[in-house]
Amino acid sequence: MSAEIILQKTGQLVAQLLSLEPEYFLIEIKVKPTKNIKVYIDGDKGISIEKCVYFNRLLYKKIDEAGLFPQGDFSLEVSSPGVDKPLKLNRQYLKNTGRNIEVTFIDGSKKEGKLLQATNEDIILEQINGKGKKAETQQLVIPFSNIKTTTVQIQF
């Protein structure tokens, strides 16, 4: 069975599982030539390790029952995408409203600021230029069509 078919069928199985728990959503599925399937899931309020293990067990059983790997020779990893991974879905932008992000544009330039809002077409980024009394706050409307990647910036 080709990787594309495995990817498609795995996506259908994940969609079935997640339809029962709508607060969680699929980010991405990767199928490696080593018969390793990686499923990245997130939640509107994050996802715990326990929930990843729960989805892993259910999905493993469903993949096995579907006969995607006739000898049962595959491995499965279910995890969150991790804070270092770029945001891919609008739902991730909504979840991260209020956090600091770095936007890399199609032309390679970058802007950092606080994510104020996300719509289906664009995001609003708040930037503070200068310090103290001379600080100026500006809001930039950035269409998704201009964004190459967006990553959440961790504050310590």
N, C-alpha and C positions, 0 to 999 in steps of 0.2 A: 504494500500500500504506500502511495506517495506521501511525502511530508505535507503537501497541500491538503490532501484528503484527511489525513490525521488531524491537521490543524483545524479544518472545517468541522469535523465531527466532534473534536474535543471542545471547540467553541460552542457547539450546540448543547453538549452535555453540561458545560459550565453555565450556559444561559438557563437551562432547566433548574439547576441547583440554586442559582441566584434569584430566580423568579419567586422562590419561596421566602427569600430574605432580601427585600428590595433596598435595604439600607447599604448593601454591599454591591460593588460593581466591578466588572472585568476591565483591566487596563490593557493587558497584552498576554498573548500565548506565544511561546517559542518552542519549536521542535528541533532538537539537535540530531545530527546523523547517528549519534551514539544511542538513539532511542530514549533520550532524556527529554521529558516534557516539562517546561517551566511555565507556570501560570501565575500571573501577577494580578492580585485582587486588592481593592481598597474599599474603604467604607466612608460614609459621610462624616462619621466621627472617628475615623481610623479603624484599624483591624488588629485584633490581638493575636498573639502566637497561637493561643488555644483555638481561635476561630480558623486560623490557617490550617492547623492540624485537623480540625473537624472537616473542613472542605476537602483537604487532601485525602482523607480516608473515604469519604463519599465518592469523590471523583475517581480515585483509584479503582474502586469497586465497579463503577459505571464503565470506565474504559476497558477493564478486564472483561466485563459481561458483554460489551459491544464487540469484542473480538478484534479490536484495532491492531493488536499485536498477538497473532495466533499462538505463539509459544509463551505468551505472558512475559516476554522479555523486554521490559521497559522500566524506567524510573520516572517518578513524578515529584515535582517540587511545587508547592503552593506557598507563595509569600506575598508580602506587600512590596510595592516597587522600591521602597527605600527613599530616604530623604534626599539622596544625591542624584536620583533619577529625574529627568525633566518631566514637567507636567505634560500630559497628552490629551486629557479630556476636559471638556468644560466643567464637568462635575468636580474635577480636582481643583480647578481654579476657584470654584465656589467654596469648596472646603477650606481653601487656604486664604480666603479673604481676611485682610487685617495683618497678614504676615509680610515680612520683607522678602522680595523676590529679585532675581536678576533676569532681565529679558535680553536675549541675544537676537538681534534683528537679522533679516535675510542678508543684508550688506555686511554683516560681521560686527557692527557697532553694538554697544551694550549700554543698558540703563539699569540702575538699581533704585528701588523705592518700595513703598508699601502698596500692596494690592488692595485697592479700595472697593472695586466692583468688577464683576465679570458678566458679560451678556453672551449671547450666541455669536455676536459679530466682533466684539472687542473687549478690552480690559481698560480700567482706569488705574493708572499708576500715580501715586503721590510721591513727589521728590522734594527734598528740602535742600536748598542751595545756600551756602554761607553758614555762619555760626552766630550764636547769641542774638543780639538785637537786629543784626543785619541779615538774619536768616529769612529766606523767602521760600514760601511753599507754592509749588505749582502742581497742577494735575494734568497728566498726559493721557489722551485717549489713544490707545494703540490697537489697531485692527489686527485680528489674528492672521490675516494674510501677510502682514509685515514681520511676523514672529517666526524665528527659526526654532528657538528653544526657550523655555522658562524654567528656572530652578528656584526652589525655596532656599533662602539664605538663613542659616542657623545663627542665632544670637546667643552669645554667652555672657 
